[in-house]
Amino acid sequence: MSEKKKNKHPVETVDINVLEADVAFFDARVSLAAKQQDTVYQKAQKRTYEMLGEVMSSDLEKLRKKSKG
């Protein structure tokens, strides 16, 4: 078996703590972007971080419910 196949992890093994850290990172990036100059690039960057944070927060909530049940 190839080395790649041995190291694959199913999606279910996502660590909740790692996802929480990622959400916190994106929240921090949004806060930093809000303090910077309002260029087109900054607006796009802020919106991207907001969207990623929302998606990850949603995934985190699902994982928390799944782990309780």
C-alpha positions in Angstrom: 0.0 0.0 0.0 1.3 3.4 -0.9 2.4 5.8 1.9 -0.3 8.3 0.8 -3.2 5.9 1.4 -1.8 4.9 4.9 -1.8 8.5 6.1 -5.3 9.5 4.9 -7.7 10.4 7.7 -11.5 10.4 7.4 -13.3 13.6 7.8 -14.9 12.3 11.1 -11.5 12.6 12.8 -11.5 16.4 12.8 -10.3 17.6 16.1 -12.7 20.1 17.7 -9.9 22.0 19.3 -8.1 22.5 16.0 -11.4 23.8 14.4 -11.9 26.2 17.3 -8.4 27.5 16.9 -9.1 28.1 13.1 -12.3 29.9 13.9 -10.4 32.1 16.4 -7.7 32.8 13.8 -10.3 34.0 11.2 -12.0 36.2 13.8 -8.7 37.8 14.6 -8.0 38.3 10.9 -11.4 40.0 10.4 -10.6 42.3 13.4 -7.2 43.2 11.9 -8.7 43.8 8.5 -11.3 46.1 10.0 -8.6 48.4 11.3 -6.8 48.7 8.0 -7.3 50.9 5.0 -10.6 50.1 3.2 -9.2 49.1 -0.2 -11.0 46.7 -2.6 -8.4 44.1 -1.6 -9.1 44.6 2.1 -12.8 44.4 1.6 -12.4 41.1 -0.3 -10.0 39.7 2.3 -12.4 40.6 5.2 -15.4 39.1 3.5 -13.4 35.9 2.7 -12.3 35.6 6.4 -15.9 36.2 7.5 -17.2 33.5 5.2 -14.6 31.0 6.3 -15.3 31.7 9.9 -19.0 31.2 9.4 -18.5 27.9 7.6 -16.1 26.6 10.2 -18.3 27.8 13.1 -21.2 25.9 11.5 -19.0 22.8 11.1 -17.9 23.2 14.7 -21.4 23.3 16.0 -22.3 20.2 14.1 -19.3 18.3 15.5 -20.2 19.4 19.0 -23.7 18.1 18.6 -22.5 14.9 17.1 -20.0 14.3 20.0 -22.8 14.9 22.6 -25.2 12.5 20.9 
